[in-house]
Amino acid sequence: MARFEMQNTEYATMGGESRAEAFCNMGLMYATGRGCAVDLVSAHKWLNIAAIKGSDRAAELRQDLAQTMSKAELAAALRAAREWMTMH
């Protein structure tokens, strides 16, 4: 799965659709299990990154998703987003 994320991250930086929307789409992919297993922590992580990059849609989706997650899952998602942001 890390390889898939890496390819999507590279795609997101290449152009085409905006980076924020690419990250939002990755969040939706993990939230719905489109092409992968459902992973709410990863979904929140990518929606959070998209929201930080300016996607209002991602911010709304992130808020909805957070209501279905445990505090531990939210903490893990926020930590993962923070780690990703410091490395990129």
Buried (B, 14 or more C-beta within 10 A) or exposed (E): EEEEBEEBBEBBEEEEEBBBBBBBBBBBBBBEEEEBEEBBBBBBBBBBBBBBBEBEBBBEBBEEBBEEBEEEBBEBBBEBBEEBEEEE
